[in-house]
């Protein structure tokens, strides 16, 4: 995967977790990830995909540099924690606080039905 695709993936990983971020943190992260790398490095984005890559084979997605976004709170927390760009944008203290909250939420929801989890978190964040 090239640097431009890695940057785009990290931006998408950031977007996958934005629903739980306070607006000022969300905008800071979007701004940072859009500029570093990206605008400032004059990277060329990959060609747009007009199809549903969710219906593609793993081989087709790999050939186009498309990866599944994290789909659970635990996967999102792990992806954010592994991103040096997100850590640089938010700093250790803010990212650590956010990840601790997400991991706590994921542990709480692990054995609960989806409707109970949604009801409990609907107005929390």
C-alpha positions in Angstrom: 0.0 0.0 0.0 1.5 3.4 -1.0 1.7 6.4 1.3 -1.2 8.1 -0.4 -3.5 5.1 0.2 -2.2 4.7 3.8 -3.1 8.3 4.4 -6.5 7.9 2.9 -7.1 4.8 5.0 -6.0 6.5 8.2 -8.4 9.4 7.4 -11.2 6.9 6.9 -10.3 5.1 10.2 -10.5 8.5 11.9 -13.9 9.1 10.3 -15.2 5.7 11.5 -14.7 6.8 15.1 -15.8 10.4 14.8 -19.3 9.9 16.0 -18.1 9.7 19.6 -15.7 12.7 19.4 -16.6 16.1 20.7 -17.1 18.5 17.7 -13.9 20.5 18.3 -11.8 17.4 18.6 -13.5 15.9 15.5 -12.8 19.1 13.4 -9.2 19.2 14.6 -8.7 15.6 13.6 -10.3 16.1 10.2 -8.2 19.2 9.6 -5.0 17.5 10.6 -5.6 14.3 8.7 -6.6 16.2 5.6 -3.3 18.2 5.6 -0.7 15.7 7.0 -0.1 14.0 4.6 -2.4 15.2 1.9 -2.7 18.8 0.9 0.7 19.9 2.2 2.4 17.0 0.5 0.4 17.4 -2.7 -0.5 13.7 -2.7 -2.8 12.5 -5.5 -5.9 10.7 -4.2 -6.6 7.3 -5.8 -9.2 7.0 -8.5 -12.8 7.1 -7.1 -14.6 3.8 -6.7 -18.1 3.8 -8.2 -18.9 0.3 -7.1 -19.8 -1.3 -3.8 -16.4 -2.7 -2.6 -18.3 -4.6 0.1 -19.4 -7.0 -2.7 -15.9 -7.5 -4.1 -13.7 -10.4 -3.4 -10.8 -9.9 -1.0 -8.5 -10.1 -4.0 -10.3 -7.3 -5.8 -10.3 -5.1 -2.7 -6.6 -5.8 -2.2 -5.8 -5.0 -5.8 -7.5 -1.6 -5.4 -5.9 -0.9 -2.0 -9.3 -1.0 -0.2 -9.6 -2.3 3.3 -12.6 -2.9 5.6 -13.1 -0.1 8.1 -13.2 -1.2 11.8 -16.8 -2.3 12.5 -16.8 -2.5 16.3 -15.8 -0.2 19.2 -12.8 -2.5 20.0 -11.6 -2.6 16.4 -12.0 1.2 16.1 -10.0 1.8 19.3 -7.2 -0.5 18.1 -7.0 1.2 14.7 -6.9 4.6 16.2 -4.3 3.5 18.8 -2.1 2.1 16.0 -2.3 5.3 13.9 0.8 7.6 14.4 -1.0 10.4 12.5 -4.1 10.3 14.9 -1.8 10.2 17.9 0.2 13.1 16.6 -3.0 15.1 15.8 -4.7 14.5 19.2 -1.7 14.0 21.5 -1.2 11.2 24.0 -3.5 12.6 26.7 -6.6 13.2 24.5 -6.2 10.1 22.5 -5.6 8.0 25.6 -8.8 9.4 27.3 -10.8 8.8 24.1 -9.5 5.2 23.8 -10.1 4.4 27.5 -13.7 5.5 27.1 -14.2 3.5 23.9 -12.6 0.4 25.4 -14.8 0.7 28.5 -17.9 1.0 26.3 -16.8 -2.0 24.2 -16.2 -4.1 27.4 -19.6 -3.1 28.8 -21.4 -3.9 25.5 -19.6 -7.2 24.8 -22.3 -9.5 26.2 -25.3 -7.3 25.7 -27.8 -7.3 22.9 -27.5 -4.6 20.3 -30.8 -2.9 21.1 -29.8 -2.6 24.8 -26.4 -1.1 23.8 -28.0 1.4 21.5 -30.5 2.4 24.1 -27.9 2.9 26.7 -25.6 5.0 24.5 -28.1 6.9 22.3 -27.9 10.2 24.2 -24.6 9.7 26.0 -22.2 11.0 23.3 
